[in-house]
Amino acid sequence: MKQYPKYNAIDMAPVEIRIRLIRAEVSQSDIARRLEVHPSLVCRVIDGLIVSDRVRRAIAEAIQTDVKAMWPSTYLYSQQKNKKTAVNF
């Protein structure tokens, strides 16, 4: 059984992101192709293993959701506390 890392409870759960991608008829591979990155990067961003602003924004756009609503621990709270910094891949 695949074990997912613990994500911040205020962030959207990885399973919820995947459900929304399915409903939007967008695959992780579609996002990867558009960004010219490896599909595993998209998977790792969804699972919370890697923080990539560029990939997160593409995922949010695909499911028509504000990136700040999906990952508030990074985009809202870190601006106040400087906890995490997003990297561009």
ChimeraX attribute file (.defattr): number of C-alpha atoms within 10 A of each C-alpha:
attribute: neighborCount
match mode: 1-to-1
recipient: residues
	/A:1	3
	/A:2	4
	/A:3	6
	/A:4	12
	/A:5	11
	/A:6	10
	/A:7	16
	/A:8	13
	/A:9	9
	/A:10	11
	/A:11	15
	/A:12	17
	/A:13	17
	/A:14	19
	/A:15	12
	/A:16	12
	/A:17	17
	/A:18	19
	/A:19	12
	/A:20	18
	/A:21	18
	/A:22	13
	/A:23	11
	/A:24	12
	/A:25	11
	/A:26	15
	/A:27	17
	/A:28	19
	/A:29	17
	/A:30	14
	/A:31	19
	/A:32	19
	/A:33	12
	/A:34	9
	/A:35	15
	/A:36	11
	/A:37	14
	/A:38	13
	/A:39	16
	/A:40	12
	/A:41	19
	/A:42	25
	/A:43	18
	/A:44	16
	/A:45	17
	/A:46	24
	/A:47	20
	/A:48	19
	/A:49	14
	/A:50	17
	/A:51	21
	/A:52	19
	/A:53	18
	/A:54	13
	/A:55	23
	/A:56	22
	/A:57	15
	/A:58	17
	/A:59	27
	/A:60	19
	/A:61	13
	/A:62	18
	/A:63	19
	/A:64	12
	/A:65	13
	/A:66	14
	/A:67	19
	/A:68	16
	/A:69	14
	/A:70	21
	/A:71	21
	/A:72	17
	/A:73	20
	/A:74	22
	/A:75	18
	/A:76	13
	/A:77	14
	/A:78	14
	/A:79	13
	/A:80	9
	/A:81	10
	/A:82	11
	/A:83	10
	/A:84	13
	/A:85	13
	/A:86	14
	/A:87	11
	/A:88	10
	/A:89	13
